[in-house]
Amino acid sequence: MQLFIRRFWGFRPTTVPLITFGSTTYRDKLLRLSVSGDRIAFVATKNEKSGEDERGCILGMAEIGRRAVVDESALPDAN
């Protein structure tokens, strides 16, 4: 099993149970390098965009799915 690490400004697995990427390039690279059973750890950035009590902390971990999804309707409404 490989463990990948991804930095996040916010981690909301109960409302957004997806690994999200700002670019398909990053998503595709993770899918190319990982295999079934690999995991990803979510780490909060150390800047002001992360909650003060979360900065630099591991926030959670998940198994990496094998299917890329490009569908904004899977995300909660930003309004």
Biopython code that builds the backbone (N, CA, C, O; Angstrom):
import numpy as np
from Bio.PDB.StructureBuilder import StructureBuilder

atoms = [
    (1, "MET", "N", (0.840, -1.183, 0.000)),
    (1, "MET", "CA", (0.000, 0.000, 0.000)),
    (1, "MET", "C", (0.883, 1.243, 0.000)),
    (1, "MET", "O", (1.837, 1.344, 0.771)),
    (2, "GLN", "N", (0.548, 2.180, -0.873)),
    (2, "GLN", "CA", (1.209, 3.481, -0.890)),
    (2, "GLN", "C", (0.316, 4.486, -0.170)),
    (2, "GLN", "O", (-0.908, 4.360, -0.171)),
    (3, "LEU", "N", (0.946, 5.478, 0.440)),
    (3, "LEU", "CA", (0.207, 6.552, 1.087)),
    (3, "LEU", "C", (0.590, 7.855, 0.405)),
    (3, "LEU", "O", (1.765, 8.219, 0.373)),
    (4, "PHE", "N", (-0.382, 8.549, -0.135)),
    (4, "PHE", "CA", (-0.188, 9.848, -0.762)),
    (4, "PHE", "C", (-0.688, 10.910, 0.205)),
    (4, "PHE", "O", (-1.539, 10.637, 1.052)),
    (5, "ILE", "N", (-0.156, 12.122, 0.077)),
    (5, "ILE", "CA", (-0.577, 13.226, 0.942)),
    (5, "ILE", "C", (-1.043, 14.370, 0.057)),
    (5, "ILE", "O", (-0.416, 14.683, -0.955)),
    (6, "ARG", "N", (-2.150, 14.991, 0.449)),
    (6, "ARG", "CA", (-2.702, 16.120, -0.296)),
    (6, "ARG", "C", (-3.029, 17.221, 0.692)),
    (6, "ARG", "O", (-3.628, 16.970, 1.738)),
    (7, "ARG", "N", (-2.638, 18.436, 0.362)),
    (7, "ARG", "CA", (-2.951, 19.564, 1.252)),
    (7, "ARG", "C", (-4.310, 20.146, 0.889)),
    (7, "ARG", "O", (-4.704, 20.180, -0.277)),
    (8, "PHE", "N", (-5.012, 20.600, 1.917)),
    (8, "PHE", "CA", (-6.358, 21.144, 1.753)),
    (8, "PHE", "C", (-6.505, 22.397, 2.584)),
    (8, "PHE", "O", (-5.839, 22.554, 3.606)),
    (9, "TRP", "N", (-7.381, 23.296, 2.147)),
    (9, "TRP", "CA", (-7.752, 24.446, 2.971)),
    (9, "TRP", "C", (-8.870, 24.061, 3.911)),
    (9, "TRP", "O", (-8.966, 24.580, 5.023)),
    (10, "GLY", "N", (-9.704, 23.164, 3.470)),
    (10, "GLY", "CA", (-10.822, 22.712, 4.299)),
    (10, "GLY", "C", (-11.106, 21.250, 4.007)),
    (10, "GLY", "O", (-10.940, 20.801, 2.873)),
    (11, "PHE", "N", (-11.522, 20.521, 4.993)),
    (11, "PHE", "CA", (-11.776, 19.090, 4.862)),
    (11, "PHE", "C", (-13.155, 18.824, 5.431)),
    (11, "PHE", "O", (-13.368, 18.957, 6.637)),
    (12, "ARG", "N", (-14.103, 18.445, 4.566)),
    (12, "ARG", "CA", (-15.481, 18.237, 4.988)),
    (12, "ARG", "C", (-15.993, 16.903, 4.458)),
    (12, "ARG", "O", (-16.840, 16.889, 3.566)),
    (13, "PRO", "N", (-15.507, 15.795, 4.977)),
    (13, "PRO", "CA", (-15.898, 14.488, 4.417)),
    (13, "PRO", "C", (-17.378, 14.163, 4.575)),
    (13, "PRO", "O", (-17.906, 13.350, 3.817)),
    (14, "THR", "N", (-18.057, 14.773, 5.534)),
    (14, "THR", "CA", (-19.484, 14.483, 5.691)),
    (14, "THR", "C", (-20.330, 15.233, 4.675)),
    (14, "THR", "O", (-21.429, 14.786, 4.347)),
    (15, "THR", "N", (-19.841, 16.374, 4.165)),
    (15, "THR", "CA", (-20.593, 17.131, 3.167)),
    (15, "THR", "C", (-20.010, 16.985, 1.761)),
    (15, "THR", "O", (-20.745, 17.088, 0.779)),
    (16, "VAL", "N", (-18.707, 16.749, 1.653)),
    (16, "VAL", "CA", (-18.048, 16.540, 0.357)),
    (16, "VAL", "C", (-17.210, 15.263, 0.468)),
    (16, "VAL", "O", (-16.009, 15.336, 0.727)),
    (17, "PRO", "N", (-17.828, 14.096, 0.275)),
    (17, "PRO", "CA", (-17.099, 12.830, 0.444)),
    (17, "PRO", "C", (-16.312, 12.437, -0.808)),
    (17, "PRO", "O", (-16.366, 11.296, -1.268)),
    (18, "LEU", "N", (-15.580, 13.419, -1.343)),
    (18, "LEU", "CA", (-14.814, 13.211, -2.561)),
    (18, "LEU", "C", (-13.416, 13.786, -2.397)),
    (18, "LEU", "O", (-13.209, 14.715, -1.616)),
    (19, "ILE", "N", (-12.461, 13.238, -3.127)),
    (19, "ILE", "CA", (-11.147, 13.865, -3.249)),
    (19, "ILE", "C", (-11.288, 14.836, -4.416)),
    (19, "ILE", "O", (-11.532, 14.411, -5.546)),
    (20, "THR", "N", (-11.138, 16.123, -4.158)),
    (20, "THR", "CA", (-11.333, 17.114, -5.207)),
    (20, "THR", "C", (-9.999, 17.713, -5.647)),
    (20, "THR", "O", (-9.051, 17.802, -4.866)),
    (21, "PHE", "N", (-9.948, 18.118, -6.904)),
    (21, "PHE", "CA", (-8.743, 18.687, -7.481)),
    (21, "PHE", "C", (-9.105, 19.928, -8.282)),
    (21, "PHE", "O", (-10.168, 19.983, -8.900)),
    (22, "GLY", "N", (-8.238, 20.907, -8.274)),
    (22, "GLY", "CA", (-8.437, 22.102, -9.081)),
    (22, "GLY", "C", (-8.056, 21.882, -10.532)),
    (22, "GLY", "O", (-8.365, 22.708, -11.391)),
    (23, "SER", "N", (-7.389, 20.776, -10.808)),
    (23, "SER", "CA", (-6.915, 20.488, -12.156)),
    (23, "SER", "C", (-7.017, 18.995, -12.437)),
    (23, "SER", "O", (-6.689, 18.169, -11.585)),
    (24, "THR", "N", (-7.470, 18.659, -13.630)),
    (24, "THR", "CA", (-7.522, 17.236, -13.997)),
    (24, "THR", "C", (-6.118, 16.644, -14.090)),
    (24, "THR", "O", (-5.948, 15.431, -13.963)),
    (25, "THR", "N", (-5.112, 17.490, -14.311)),
    (25, "THR", "CA", (-3.728, 17.014, -14.380)),
    (25, "THR", "C", (-3.318, 16.358, -13.071)),
    (25, "THR", "O", (-2.729, 15.277, -13.077)),
    (26, "TYR", "N", (-3.624, 17.001, -11.946)),
    (26, "TYR", "CA", (-3.270, 16.443, -10.634)),
    (26, "TYR", "C", (-4.058, 15.167, -10.347)),
    (26, "TYR", "O", (-3.510, 14.187, -9.842)),
    (27, "ARG", "N", (-5.341, 15.191, -10.674)),
    (27, "ARG", "CA", (-6.173, 14.006, -10.481)),
    (27, "ARG", "C", (-5.648, 12.835, -11.297)),
    (27, "ARG", "O", (-5.497, 11.728, -10.779)),
    (28, "ASP", "N", (-5.372, 13.078, -12.569)),
    (28, "ASP", "CA", (-4.906, 12.006, -13.449)),
    (28, "ASP", "C", (-3.550, 11.452, -13.012)),
    (28, "ASP", "O", (-3.295, 10.255, -13.140)),
    (29, "LYS", "N", (-2.684, 12.323, -12.497)),
    (29, "LYS", "CA", (-1.381, 11.860, -12.006)),
    (29, "LYS", "C", (-1.566, 10.931, -10.812)),
    (29, "LYS", "O", (-0.916, 9.888, -10.735)),
    (30, "LEU", "N", (-2.449, 11.296, -9.875)),
    (30, "LEU", "CA", (-2.710, 10.438, -8.719)),
    (30, "LEU", "C", (-3.256, 9.082, -9.169)),
    (30, "LEU", "O", (-2.831, 8.043, -8.665)),
    (31, "LEU", "N", (-4.184, 9.092, -10.106)),
    (31, "LEU", "CA", (-4.745, 7.827, -10.601)),
    (31, "LEU", "C", (-3.689, 6.988, -11.315)),
    (31, "LEU", "O", (-3.697, 5.760, -11.220)),
    (32, "ARG", "N", (-2.789, 7.644, -12.023)),
    (32, "ARG", "CA", (-1.727, 6.921, -12.736)),
    (32, "ARG", "C", (-0.716, 6.286, -11.769)),
    (32, "ARG", "O", (-0.247, 5.173, -12.003)),
    (33, "LEU", "N", (-0.387, 6.991, -10.692)),
    (33, "LEU", "CA", (0.632, 6.516, -9.748)),
    (33, "LEU", "C", (0.087, 5.544, -8.701)),
    (33, "LEU", "O", (0.850, 4.785, -8.105)),
    (34, "SER", "N", (-1.221, 5.563, -8.475)),
    (34, "SER", "CA", (-1.807, 4.742, -7.410)),
    (34, "SER", "C", (-2.423, 3.463, -7.969)),
    (34, "SER", "O", (-2.692, 3.343, -9.165)),
    (35, "VAL", "N", (-2.633, 2.523, -7.068)),
    (35, "VAL", "CA", (-3.305, 1.267, -7.412)),
    (35, "VAL", "C", (-4.403, 1.031, -6.382)),
    (35, "VAL", "O", (-4.447, 1.691, -5.343)),
    (36, "SER", "N", (-5.285, 0.088, -6.678)),
    (36, "SER", "CA", (-6.365, -0.246, -5.771)),
    (36, "SER", "C", (-5.815, -0.544, -4.380)),
    (36, "SER", "O", (-4.852, -1.297, -4.242)),
    (37, "GLY", "N", (-6.416, 0.036, -3.360)),
    (37, "GLY", "CA", (-5.977, -0.171, -1.981)),
    (37, "GLY", "C", (-5.082, 0.923, -1.445)),
    (37, "GLY", "O", (-4.866, 0.999, -0.236)),
    (38, "ASP", "N", (-4.548, 1.786, -2.321)),
    (38, "ASP", "CA", (-3.729, 2.903, -1.854)),
    (38, "ASP", "C", (-4.601, 3.902, -1.122)),
    (38, "ASP", "O", (-5.818, 3.936, -1.304)),
    (39, "ARG", "N", (-3.965, 4.719, -0.290)),
    (39, "ARG", "CA", (-4.677, 5.693, 0.535)),
    (39, "ARG", "C", (-4.138, 7.097, 0.287)),
    (39, "ARG", "O", (-3.026, 7.282, -0.207)),
    (40, "ILE", "N", (-4.962, 8.080, 0.645)),
    (40, "ILE", "CA", (-4.538, 9.475, 0.597)),
    (40, "ILE", "C", (-4.833, 10.105, 1.956)),
    (40, "ILE", "O", (-5.918, 9.933, 2.512)),
    (41, "ALA", "N", (-3.851, 10.834, 2.480)),
    (41, "ALA", "CA", (-4.022, 11.561, 3.744)),
    (41, "ALA", "C", (-4.270, 13.027, 3.406)),
    (41, "ALA", "O", (-3.649, 13.578, 2.497)),
    (42, "PHE", "N", (-5.177, 13.647, 4.143)),
    (42, "PHE", "CA", (-5.527, 15.047, 3.936)),
    (42, "PHE", "C", (-4.876, 15.878, 5.031)),
    (42, "PHE", "O", (-5.093, 15.632, 6.218)),
    (43, "VAL", "N", (-4.078, 16.866, 4.629)),
    (43, "VAL", "CA", (-3.351, 17.711, 5.571)),
    (43, "VAL", "C", (-3.755, 19.154, 5.337)),
    (43, "VAL", "O", (-3.792, 19.611, 4.194)),
    (44, "ALA", "N", (-4.062, 19.881, 6.410)),
    (44, "ALA", "CA", (-4.440, 21.296, 6.301)),
    (44, "ALA", "C", (-3.203, 22.139, 6.023)),
    (44, "ALA", "O", (-2.133, 21.895, 6.581)),
    (45, "THR", "N", (-3.363, 23.134, 5.153)),
    (45, "THR", "CA", (-2.270, 24.063, 4.893)),
    (45, "THR", "C", (-1.968, 24.857, 6.160)),
    (45, "THR", "O", (-2.783, 24.904, 7.082)),
    (46, "LYS", "N", (-0.796, 25.478, 6.199)),
    (46, "LYS", "CA", (-0.404, 26.252, 7.378)),
    (46, "LYS", "C", (-0.735, 27.734, 7.242)),
    (46, "LYS", "O", (-0.318, 28.540, 8.074)),
    (47, "ASN", "N", (-1.484, 28.100, 6.197)),
    (47, "ASN", "CA", (-1.799, 29.516, 6.027)),
    (47, "ASN", "C", (-3.190, 29.850, 6.567)),
    (47, "ASN", "O", (-3.889, 28.992, 7.106)),
    (48, "GLU", "N", (-3.569, 31.105, 6.409)),
    (48, "GLU", "CA", (-4.825, 31.590, 6.987)),
    (48, "GLU", "C", (-6.074, 31.007, 6.340)),
    (48, "GLU", "O", (-7.170, 31.185, 6.870)),
    (49, "LYS", "N", (-5.942, 30.316, 5.211)),
    (49, "LYS", "CA", (-7.114, 29.715, 4.570)),
    (49, "LYS", "C", (-7.606, 28.480, 5.327)),
    (49, "LYS", "O", (-8.750, 28.062, 5.149)),
    (50, "SER", "N", (-6.758, 27.900, 6.161)),
    (50, "SER", "CA", (-7.154, 26.764, 6.999)),
    (50, "SER", "C", (-7.526, 27.269, 8.384)),
    (50, "SER", "O", (-7.045, 28.312, 8.827)),
    (51, "GLY", "N", (-8.380, 26.524, 9.054)),
    (51, "GLY", "CA", (-8.729, 26.887, 10.427)),
    (51, "GLY", "C", (-7.488, 26.891, 11.308)),
    (51, "GLY", "O", (-6.608, 26.045, 11.152)),
    (52, "GLU", "N", (-7.420, 27.821, 12.213)),
    (52, "GLU", "CA", (-6.232, 27.978, 13.061)),
    (52, "GLU", "C", (-5.895, 26.698, 13.817)),
    (52, "GLU", "O", (-4.718, 26.376, 13.978)),
    (53, "ASP", "N", (-6.899, 25.964, 14.282)),
    (53, "ASP", "CA", (-6.663, 24.745, 15.050)),
    (53, "ASP", "C", (-6.329, 23.539, 14.162)),
    (53, "ASP", "O", (-5.962, 22.482, 14.675)),
    (54, "GLU", "N", (-6.456, 23.689, 12.815)),
    (54, "GLU", "CA", (-6.181, 22.577, 11.896)),
    (54, "GLU", "C", (-4.865, 22.723, 11.146)),
    (54, "GLU", "O", (-4.378, 21.751, 10.569)),
    (55, "ARG", "N", (-4.284, 23.908, 11.141)),
    (55, "ARG", "CA", (-3.104, 24.187, 10.318)),
    (55, "ARG", "C", (-1.974, 23.193, 10.569)),
    (55, "ARG", "O", (-1.522, 22.999, 11.697)),
    (56, "GLY", "N", (-1.533, 22.570, 9.470)),
    (56, "GLY", "CA", (-0.424, 21.626, 9.537)),
    (56, "GLY", "C", (-0.791, 20.253, 10.082)),
    (56, "GLY", "O", (0.085, 19.404, 10.246)),
    (57, "CYS", "N", (-2.059, 20.022, 10.365)),
    (57, "CYS", "CA", (-2.493, 18.744, 10.954)),
    (57, "CYS", "C", (-3.023, 17.784, 9.894)),
    (57, "CYS", "O", (-3.559, 18.208, 8.871)),
    (58, "ILE", "N", (-2.867, 16.500, 10.148)),
    (58, "ILE", "CA", (-3.509, 15.485, 9.319)),
    (58, "ILE", "C", (-4.984, 15.475, 9.706)),
    (58, "ILE", "O", (-5.326, 15.314, 10.877)),
    (59, "LEU", "N", (-5.850, 15.649, 8.715)),
    (59, "LEU", "CA", (-7.281, 15.781, 8.970)),
    (59, "LEU", "C", (-8.059, 14.493, 8.742)),
    (59, "LEU", "O", (-9.160, 14.323, 9.265)),
    (60, "GLY", "N", (-7.491, 13.603, 7.974)),
    (60, "GLY", "CA", (-8.190, 12.358, 7.683)),
    (60, "GLY", "C", (-7.461, 11.553, 6.626)),
    (60, "GLY", "O", (-6.418, 11.966, 6.120)),
    (61, "MET", "N", (-8.024, 10.396, 6.298)),
    (61, "MET", "CA", (-7.426, 9.519, 5.309)),
    (61, "MET", "C", (-8.540, 8.746, 4.618)),
    (61, "MET", "O", (-9.567, 8.442, 5.224)),
    (62, "ALA", "N", (-8.326, 8.430, 3.335)),
    (62, "ALA", "CA", (-9.340, 7.691, 2.574)),
    (62, "ALA", "C", (-8.655, 6.796, 1.555)),
    (62, "ALA", "O", (-7.522, 7.047, 1.144)),
    (63, "GLU", "N", (-9.361, 5.750, 1.159)),
    (63, "GLU", "CA", (-8.880, 4.920, 0.055)),
    (63, "GLU", "C", (-9.165, 5.654, -1.249)),
    (63, "GLU", "O", (-10.219, 6.271, -1.405)),
    (64, "ILE", "N", (-8.231, 5.584, -2.174)),
    (64, "ILE", "CA", (-8.359, 6.276, -3.450)),
    (64, "ILE", "C", (-9.248, 5.459, -4.372)),
    (64, "ILE", "O", (-8.981, 4.286, -4.634)),
    (65, "GLY", "N", (-10.314, 6.095, -4.861)),
    (65, "GLY", "CA", (-11.199, 5.445, -5.822)),
    (65, "GLY", "C", (-10.519, 5.323, -7.173)),
    (65, "GLY", "O", (-9.567, 6.053, -7.450)),
    (66, "ARG", "N", (-10.970, 4.447, -7.992)),
    (66, "ARG", "CA", (-10.334, 4.198, -9.275)),
    (66, "ARG", "C", (-11.072, 4.851, -10.442)),
    (66, "ARG", "O", (-10.727, 4.608, -11.598)),
    (67, "ARG", "N", (-12.066, 5.664, -10.163)),
    (67, "ARG", "CA", (-12.854, 6.265, -11.234)),
    (67, "ARG", "C", (-12.805, 7.786, -11.128)),
    (67, "ARG", "O", (-13.167, 8.360, -10.101)),
    (68, "ALA", "N", (-12.353, 8.430, -12.203)),
    (68, "ALA", "CA", (-12.335, 9.891, -12.250)),
    (68, "ALA", "C", (-13.733, 10.391, -12.572)),
    (68, "ALA", "O", (-14.418, 9.843, -13.435)),
    (69, "VAL", "N", (-14.145, 11.434, -11.870)),
    (69, "VAL", "CA", (-15.465, 12.013, -12.085)),
    (69, "VAL", "C", (-15.279, 13.513, -12.339)),
    (69, "VAL", "O", (-14.606, 14.200, -11.571)),
    (70, "VAL", "N", (-15.877, 14.009, -13.410)),
    (70, "VAL", "CA", (-15.890, 15.433, -13.686)),
    (70, "VAL", "C", (-17.366, 15.842, -13.685)),
    (70, "VAL", "O", (-18.047, 15.781, -14.709)),
    (71, "ASP", "N", (-17.839, 16.261, -12.507)),
    (71, "ASP", "CA", (-19.253, 16.566, -12.376)),
    (71, "ASP", "C", (-19.463, 17.475, -11.173)),
    (71, "ASP", "O", (-19.523, 17.009, -10.035)),
    (72, "GLU", "N", (-19.572, 18.751, -11.428)),
    (72, "GLU", "CA", (-19.756, 19.703, -10.334)),
    (72, "GLU", "C", (-21.035, 19.473, -9.563)),
    (72, "GLU", "O", (-21.158, 19.946, -8.433)),
    (73, "SER", "N", (-22.006, 18.753, -10.143)),
    (73, "SER", "CA", (-23.252, 18.501, -9.434)),
    (73, "SER", "C", (-23.044, 17.556, -8.247)),
    (73, "SER", "O", (-23.923, 17.433, -7.395)),
    (74, "ALA", "N", (-21.894, 16.893, -8.188)),
    (74, "ALA", "CA", (-21.577, 16.032, -7.051)),
    (74, "ALA", "C", (-21.170, 16.842, -5.825)),
    (74, "ALA", "O", (-21.122, 16.308, -4.717)),
    (75, "LEU", "N", (-20.877, 18.130, -6.015)),
    (75, "LEU", "CA", (-20.471, 19.001, -4.913)),
    (75, "LEU", "C", (-21.665, 19.773, -4.370)),
    (75, "LEU", "O", (-22.596, 20.086, -5.113)),
    (76, "PRO", "N", (-21.641, 20.080, -3.074)),
    (76, "PRO", "CA", (-22.744, 20.872, -2.518)),
    (76, "PRO", "C", (-22.752, 22.281, -3.100)),
    (76, "PRO", "O", (-21.711, 22.781, -3.525)),
    (77, "ASP", "N", (-23.900, 22.915, -3.122)),
    (77, "ASP", "CA", (-24.046, 24.255, -3.629)),
    (77, "ASP", "C", (-23.155, 25.212, -2.833)),
    (77, "ASP", "O", (-23.190, 25.217, -1.603)),
    (78, "ALA", "N", (-22.370, 26.007, -3.525)),
    (78, "ALA", "CA", (-21.441, 26.930, -2.869)),
    (78, "ALA", "C", (-22.137, 28.170, -2.332)),
    (78, "ALA", "O", (-21.523, 28.939, -1.593)),
    (79, "ASN", "N", (-23.389, 28.384, -2.678)),
    (79, "ASN", "CA", (-24.097, 29.599, -2.229)),
    (79, "ASN", "C", (-24.641, 29.449, -0.839)),
    (79, "ASN", "O", (-25.260, 30.375, -0.315)),
]
sb = StructureBuilder()
sb.init_structure("model")
sb.init_model(0)
sb.init_chain("A")
sb.init_seg("    ")
for serial, (resi, resn, name, xyz) in enumerate(atoms, 1):
    if name == "N":
        sb.init_residue(resn, " ", resi, " ")
    sb.init_atom(name, np.array(xyz, "f"), 0.0, 1.0, " ", f" {name:<3s}", serial, name[0])
structure = sb.get_structure()
